[in-house]
């Protein structure tokens, strides 16, 4: 993949992830970008190494580890991020916000 094409794929991947509030697999990005799985993996890995997206490891089913990726957002939760599950939803620290009734981001017993 040429550097110009790589940067175009990276920009498109970031746009696809932006505001989606979900976790993306390599296969999801492959379909969205219209590229091969190998190119999608390289784009996602590059974005992760550049600290532009987050990555979580899925539960092992044997073989190489599988990852899911999400847009990088600021964590407002005081609890440790949860591991990704098969449901492919964002953990509290990967979501855009963790609103509470008083706006503090703290749960009742954490105030």
Secondary structure, DSSP 8 states (H G I E B T S, - for coil): --HHHHHHHHHHHHHHHTT--S-B-HHHHHHHHTS-HHHHHHHHHHHHHTTSEEEEE----SSS--EEEEE------SS------TT----TTTSS----TTSSS--GGG-
